[in-house]
Amino acid sequence: IIEDQNGVPDQTFLIDIETAAISEVQSYLRQRYNVVLIFGGIEKWDNLKTYIVDDIIYYEDNNLTYKALDAHSGKDPVLNPTNWEQISDPRDSQLKLYSIDIALYHIHSRINPRNVPEVRLQRRDEAVKWLGMISKSDVSVNLPEKDEEQSGYRIKFGSKPQRDNNY
């Protein structure tokens, strides 16, 4: 689905789809939650980078996530377990799942928007419904909220229909 004419996966397209899916999810969460913290990302391990305590990295060779226990540079997480602690992915798993569902829907719609598999449509609809419930505060989730100072209150305005009174 994501291959170019030569059968090579189109990484640019994949990154664009991931970015679009994350933007769509953020549009539902932005009012109440700190999307910078939620989608801040986990960096891939780099042997040239200096890490400080509590830095979180993704180690591509074994698909695991690690947290730095001390300040160091270039120490491989597998070869230096005293410098790293293996942890589970700190991102919200349900939010990741729904973000992936939205991205997969967009990938499938690339071929033919009228021929998207039914399961992709259903999963995307479920994701959008869940995100809508979060934005209306119908569902509570364990995500970092915005600071009180930065977020405002929602103001709802309007009036009832005008009346014609005859005396």
GROMACS elastic network, one bead per residue, 0.5 to 0.9 nm:
[ bonds ]
;  ai    aj funct       b0    kb
    1     4     6  0.86543   500
    1     9     6  0.84664   500
    1   107     6  0.70724   500
    1   108     6  0.70762   500
    1   110     6  0.79610   500
    1   111     6  0.72327   500
    2     7     6  0.87609   500
    2     8     6  0.82121   500
    2     9     6  0.54859   500
    2    10     6  0.56693   500
    2    11     6  0.80815   500
    2    13     6  0.71947   500
    2    14     6  0.70342   500
    2   107     6  0.72633   500
    2   110     6  0.86547   500
    3     6     6  0.74024   500
    3     7     6  0.50609   500
    3     8     6  0.50560   500
    3    10     6  0.53543   500
    3    11     6  0.87373   500
    4     7     6  0.54109   500
    4     8     6  0.55838   500
    4     9     6  0.62395   500
    4    10     6  0.57847   500
    5     8     6  0.74812   500
    6     9     6  0.87923   500
    7    10     6  0.87771   500
    8    11     6  0.87816   500
    9    12     6  0.88904   500
    9    13     6  0.86787   500
    9    14     6  0.82782   500
   10    13     6  0.54627   500
   10    14     6  0.63969   500
   10    15     6  0.88522   500
   11    15     6  0.61157   500
   11    16     6  0.85165   500
   12    15     6  0.51994   500
   12    16     6  0.61581   500
   12    17     6  0.86596   500
   13    17     6  0.61456   500
   13    18     6  0.86111   500
   13   107     6  0.89036   500
   14    17     6  0.51362   500
   14    18     6  0.61956   500
   14    19     6  0.85647   500
   14   103     6  0.89257   500
   14   107     6  0.80974   500
   15    18     6  0.50926   500
   15    19     6  0.60606   500
   15    20     6  0.85348   500
   16    19     6  0.51048   500
   16    20     6  0.61040   500
   16    21     6  0.86270   500
   17    20     6  0.50508   500
   17    21     6  0.61258   500
   17    22     6  0.85755   500
   17   103     6  0.59169   500
   17   104     6  0.84415   500
   17   106     6  0.67429   500
   17   107     6  0.69328   500
   18    21     6  0.51601   500
   18    22     6  0.61637   500
   18    23     6  0.85439   500
   18    99     6  0.82666   500
   18   100     6  0.80246   500
   18   102     6  0.88623   500
   18   103     6  0.58903   500
   19    22     6  0.51627   500
   19    23     6  0.60875   500
   19    24     6  0.86041   500
   19   103     6  0.87055   500
   20    23     6  0.50344   500
   20    24     6  0.61633   500
   20    25     6  0.86982   500
   20   102     6  0.89920   500
   20   103     6  0.76044   500
   20   106     6  0.86819   500
   21    24     6  0.50851   500
   21    25     6  0.62941   500
   21    26     6  0.85725   500
   21    99     6  0.60179   500
   21   100     6  0.76307   500
   21   101     6  0.87193   500
   21   102     6  0.57413   500
   21   103     6  0.51458   500
   21   104     6  0.89113   500
   21   106     6  0.79492   500
   22    25     6  0.51040   500
   22    26     6  0.60071   500
   22    27     6  0.85886   500
   22    39     6  0.78575   500
   22    99     6  0.64055   500
   22   100     6  0.89558   500
   22   102     6  0.86464   500
   22   103     6  0.82656   500
   23    27     6  0.61667   500
   23    28     6  0.89969   500
   24    27     6  0.52374   500
   24    28     6  0.70729   500
   24    99     6  0.85532   500
   24   102     6  0.83787   500
   25    28     6  0.55512   500
   25    29     6  0.66455   500
   25    30     6  0.87054   500
   25    95     6  0.85116   500
   25    98     6  0.84674   500
   25    99     6  0.66937   500
   25   102     6  0.85201   500
   25   127     6  0.89351   500
   25   128     6  0.82652   500
   25   131     6  0.71808   500
   26    30     6  0.55119   500
   26    33     6  0.89040   500
   26    35     6  0.63440   500
   26    39     6  0.84880   500
   27    30     6  0.55648   500
   27    31     6  0.79768   500
   28    31     6  0.73046   500
   28    32     6  0.88608   500
   28   128     6  0.87321   500
   28   131     6  0.59640   500
   28   132     6  0.65457   500
   28   134     6  0.75235   500
   28   135     6  0.55629   500
   29    32     6  0.60183   500
   29    33     6  0.55295   500
   29    34     6  0.78862   500
   29    35     6  0.69084   500
   29   131     6  0.75189   500
   29   132     6  0.89316   500
   29   134     6  0.73388   500
   29   135     6  0.60652   500
   30    33     6  0.55198   500
   30    34     6  0.67076   500
   30    35     6  0.60450   500
   30   135     6  0.85488   500
   30   146     6  0.86986   500
   31    34     6  0.84698   500
   31   135     6  0.74492   500
   31   146     6  0.83015   500
   31   151     6  0.74474   500
   31   152     6  0.86798   500
   32    35     6  0.89114   500
   32   135     6  0.74910   500
   32   145     6  0.59822   500
   32   146     6  0.59635   500
   32   151     6  0.70698   500
   32   152     6  0.89735   500
   33    36     6  0.88058   500
   33    37     6  0.88074   500
   33    38     6  0.81408   500
   33   143     6  0.68152   500
   33   144     6  0.58784   500
   33   147     6  0.87165   500
   34    37     6  0.56818   500
   34    38     6  0.64257   500
   34    39     6  0.87893   500
   34   143     6  0.79435   500
   34   144     6  0.57303   500
   34   145     6  0.52493   500
   34   147     6  0.80166   500
   35    39     6  0.57557   500
   35    40     6  0.76680   500
   35   144     6  0.81019   500
   35   145     6  0.85328   500
   35   146     6  0.84261   500
   36    39     6  0.54946   500
   36    40     6  0.52755   500
   36    41     6  0.89145   500
   37    40     6  0.50483   500
   37    41     6  0.82479   500
   37   143     6  0.89363   500
   37   144     6  0.70877   500
   38    41     6  0.78349   500
   38    91     6  0.70909   500
   38    92     6  0.81542   500
   38   143     6  0.70903   500
   38   144     6  0.70152   500
   39    42     6  0.87744   500
   39    91     6  0.82269   500
   41    91     6  0.86519   500
   42    56     6  0.63936   500
   42    57     6  0.56129   500
   42    58     6  0.62735   500
   42    65     6  0.85641   500
   42    89     6  0.89577   500
   43    46     6  0.84355   500
   43    56     6  0.72444   500
   43    57     6  0.50942   500
   43    58     6  0.59880   500
   43    59     6  0.88051   500
   44    56     6  0.89666   500
   44    57     6  0.54840   500
   44    59     6  0.59687   500
   44    60     6  0.68726   500
   45    48     6  0.89381   500
   45    49     6  0.80883   500
   45    56     6  0.89111   500
   45    57     6  0.55037   500
   45    58     6  0.57968   500
   45    59     6  0.54256   500
   45    60     6  0.75120   500
   45    74     6  0.88131   500
   45    76     6  0.82113   500
   45    77     6  0.85088   500
   46    49     6  0.55123   500
   46    50     6  0.85918   500
   46    57     6  0.88249   500
   46    59     6  0.88025   500
   46    73     6  0.88387   500
   46    74     6  0.69501   500
   46    76     6  0.87303   500
   47    50     6  0.81283   500
   47    73     6  0.68071   500
   47    75     6  0.66144   500
   47    76     6  0.70221   500
   48    73     6  0.66614   500
   48    74     6  0.54400   500
   49    72     6  0.86413   500
   49    73     6  0.56830   500
   49    74     6  0.62721   500
   50    71     6  0.72851   500
   50    72     6  0.56481   500
   50    74     6  0.67771   500
   51    54     6  0.84745   500
   51    55     6  0.62792   500
   51    56     6  0.89157   500
   51    68     6  0.69191   500
   51    70     6  0.78276   500
   51    71     6  0.54674   500
   51    72     6  0.54432   500
   51    73     6  0.58276   500
   51    74     6  0.83270   500
   52    55     6  0.58196   500
   52    68     6  0.65796   500
   52    69     6  0.79070   500
   52    70     6  0.60503   500
   52    72     6  0.66252   500
   52    73     6  0.86552   500
   53    56     6  0.89323   500
   53    67     6  0.77480   500
   53    68     6  0.51339   500
   53    69     6  0.52209   500
   53    71     6  0.54649   500
   53    72     6  0.86371   500
   54    67     6  0.54385   500
   54    69     6  0.62562   500
   54    70     6  0.76804   500
   54    71     6  0.89423   500
   55    66     6  0.82241   500
   55    67     6  0.55263   500
   55    68     6  0.52598   500
   55    69     6  0.82783   500
   56    65     6  0.70470   500
   56    66     6  0.56574   500
   56    68     6  0.64946   500
   56    87     6  0.88440   500
   56    90     6  0.89737   500
   57    64     6  0.85712   500
   57    65     6  0.57309   500
   57    66     6  0.54051   500
   57    67     6  0.64790   500
   57    68     6  0.81285   500
   58    63     6  0.69117   500
   58    64     6  0.59296   500
   58    66     6  0.64194   500
   58    89     6  0.88315   500
   59    62     6  0.61943   500
   59    63     6  0.56806   500
   59    64     6  0.54781   500
   59    65     6  0.60991   500
   59    66     6  0.73759   500
   59    76     6  0.89498   500
   59    77     6  0.76289   500
   59    78     6  0.88410   500
   60    64     6  0.70895   500
   60    65     6  0.88448   500
   61    64     6  0.81041   500
   62    65     6  0.89615   500
   62    78     6  0.88846   500
   64    86     6  0.72032   500
   64    87     6  0.77808   500
   64    88     6  0.77465   500
   64    89     6  0.81062   500
   65    85     6  0.85567   500
   65    86     6  0.59491   500
   65    87     6  0.56321   500
   65    88     6  0.62486   500
   65    89     6  0.61067   500
   65    90     6  0.87621   500
   66    77     6  0.72191   500
   66    84     6  0.60362   500
   66    85     6  0.53789   500
   66    87     6  0.53970   500
   66    88     6  0.79629   500
   66    89     6  0.86408   500
   67    83     6  0.85994   500
   67    84     6  0.55546   500
   67    85     6  0.51601   500
   67    86     6  0.64143   500
   67    87     6  0.66722   500
   68    71     6  0.72357   500
   68    72     6  0.84156   500
   68    77     6  0.86584   500
   68    83     6  0.60480   500
   68    85     6  0.64601   500
   69    82     6  0.75756   500
   69    83     6  0.52109   500
   69    84     6  0.53438   500
   69    85     6  0.66339   500
   70    82     6  0.88823   500
   70    83     6  0.59608   500
   70    84     6  0.77996   500
   71    83     6  0.81969   500
   72    75     6  0.68361   500
   72    83     6  0.78591   500
   73    76     6  0.89265   500
   75    78     6  0.87543   500
   75    79     6  0.75516   500
   75    80     6  0.62421   500
   75    83     6  0.75291   500
   75    84     6  0.88420   500
   76    79     6  0.53397   500
   76    80     6  0.57220   500
   76    81     6  0.82391   500
   76    83     6  0.86558   500
   76    84     6  0.85725   500
   77    80     6  0.52536   500
   77    81     6  0.57681   500
   77    82     6  0.85183   500
   77    83     6  0.71082   500
   77    84     6  0.56058   500
   77    85     6  0.80487   500
   77    86     6  0.83967   500
   78    81     6  0.59435   500
   78    84     6  0.82785   500
   79    82     6  0.89653   500
   80    83     6  0.57459   500
   80    84     6  0.69172   500
   81    84     6  0.51422   500
   81    85     6  0.67541   500
   81    86     6  0.84535   500
   82    85     6  0.75735   500
   87    90     6  0.78749   500
   88    91     6  0.88308   500
   89    92     6  0.81653   500
   89    93     6  0.82334   500
   90    93     6  0.83730   500
   91    94     6  0.89096   500
   91    95     6  0.79766   500
   91    96     6  0.72903   500
   92    95     6  0.54186   500
   92    96     6  0.62541   500
   92    97     6  0.87637   500
   92   142     6  0.78437   500
   92   143     6  0.75737   500
   93    96     6  0.50118   500
   93    97     6  0.61400   500
   93    98     6  0.87188   500
   94    97     6  0.50309   500
   94    98     6  0.62761   500
   94    99     6  0.85434   500
   95    98     6  0.52236   500
   95    99     6  0.60663   500
   95   100     6  0.85677   500
   95   127     6  0.87374   500
   95   131     6  0.89024   500
   96    99     6  0.50640   500
   96   100     6  0.61506   500
   96   101     6  0.86396   500
   97   100     6  0.51549   500
   97   101     6  0.62614   500
   97   102     6  0.88045   500
   97   127     6  0.86342   500
   98   102     6  0.62751   500
   98   103     6  0.86014   500
   98   123     6  0.77875   500
   98   124     6  0.74321   500
   98   126     6  0.81489   500
   98   127     6  0.51397   500
   98   128     6  0.82683   500
   98   130     6  0.86683   500
   98   131     6  0.87388   500
   99   102     6  0.52071   500
   99   103     6  0.62325   500
   99   104     6  0.86603   500
   99   124     6  0.88567   500
   99   127     6  0.76940   500
  100   104     6  0.60442   500
  100   105     6  0.85191   500
  101   104     6  0.51460   500
  101   105     6  0.62014   500
  101   106     6  0.87485   500
  101   120     6  0.69870   500
  101   121     6  0.89742   500
  101   123     6  0.59624   500
  101   124     6  0.56168   500
  101   127     6  0.71835   500
  102   105     6  0.51233   500
  102   106     6  0.64089   500
  102   107     6  0.87486   500
  102   120     6  0.82025   500
  102   123     6  0.77130   500
  102   124     6  0.52105   500
  102   125     6  0.86742   500
  102   127     6  0.71679   500
  102   128     6  0.83145   500
  103   106     6  0.51473   500
  103   107     6  0.62125   500
  103   108     6  0.87226   500
  103   124     6  0.86740   500
  104   108     6  0.61479   500
  104   109     6  0.84799   500
  104   120     6  0.69494   500
  104   124     6  0.84511   500
  105   108     6  0.52390   500
  105   109     6  0.61276   500
  105   110     6  0.87889   500
  105   116     6  0.74115   500
  105   117     6  0.85668   500
  105   120     6  0.53525   500
  105   121     6  0.66574   500
  105   123     6  0.82262   500
  105   124     6  0.64475   500
  106   109     6  0.50333   500
  106   110     6  0.64507   500
  106   113     6  0.87994   500
  107   110     6  0.53486   500
  107   111     6  0.77034   500
  108   111     6  0.59056   500
  108   112     6  0.72947   500
  108   113     6  0.74251   500
  108   115     6  0.82168   500
  108   116     6  0.56995   500
  108   117     6  0.76185   500
  108   120     6  0.78902   500
  109   112     6  0.53525   500
  109   114     6  0.75788   500
  109   115     6  0.74591   500
  109   116     6  0.57767   500
  110   113     6  0.65888   500
  110   116     6  0.89417   500
  111   114     6  0.89532   500
  111   115     6  0.78463   500
  111   116     6  0.81411   500
  112   115     6  0.52802   500
  112   116     6  0.67517   500
  113   116     6  0.58514   500
  115   118     6  0.85987   500
  116   119     6  0.84381   500
  116   120     6  0.67518   500
  116   121     6  0.69269   500
  117   120     6  0.54184   500
  117   121     6  0.66547   500
  117   122     6  0.89196   500
  118   121     6  0.51371   500
  118   122     6  0.61886   500
  118   123     6  0.85854   500
  119   122     6  0.50874   500
  119   123     6  0.60180   500
  119   124     6  0.84760   500
  120   123     6  0.51925   500
  120   124     6  0.60483   500
  120   125     6  0.84872   500
  121   124     6  0.52172   500
  121   125     6  0.60784   500
  121   126     6  0.85878   500
  122   125     6  0.50894   500
  122   126     6  0.61353   500
  122   127     6  0.85959   500
  123   126     6  0.50612   500
  123   127     6  0.61753   500
  123   128     6  0.86841   500
  124   128     6  0.61656   500
  124   129     6  0.85053   500
  125   128     6  0.51412   500
  125   129     6  0.60338   500
  125   130     6  0.85445   500
  126   129     6  0.50628   500
  126   130     6  0.61028   500
  126   131     6  0.85515   500
  127   130     6  0.51521   500
  127   131     6  0.61073   500
  127   132     6  0.84875   500
  128   131     6  0.50608   500
  128   132     6  0.59862   500
  128   133     6  0.85885   500
  129   132     6  0.50483   500
  129   133     6  0.62784   500
  129   134     6  0.87437   500
  130   133     6  0.51104   500
  130   134     6  0.63439   500
  130   135     6  0.87815   500
  130   139     6  0.79552   500
  131   134     6  0.50112   500
  131   135     6  0.62511   500
  131   136     6  0.87141   500
  131   139     6  0.89175   500
  132   135     6  0.51074   500
  132   136     6  0.63081   500
  132   137     6  0.85694   500
  132   138     6  0.85417   500
  133   136     6  0.51593   500
  133   137     6  0.60607   500
  133   139     6  0.56824   500
  133   140     6  0.88034   500
  134   138     6  0.59014   500
  134   139     6  0.51198   500
  134   140     6  0.66304   500
  134   141     6  0.75242   500
  135   138     6  0.76929   500
  135   139     6  0.83965   500
  136   139     6  0.78707   500
  137   140     6  0.64928   500
  140   143     6  0.88385   500
  142   145     6  0.87971   500
  145   148     6  0.85359   500
  146   149     6  0.82364   500
  146   150     6  0.66011   500
  146   151     6  0.62230   500
  147   150     6  0.54064   500
  147   151     6  0.64491   500
  148   151     6  0.54743   500
  148   152     6  0.76048   500
  149   152     6  0.76487   500
  152   155     6  0.89680   500
  159   162     6  0.83077   500
  160   163     6  0.86962   500
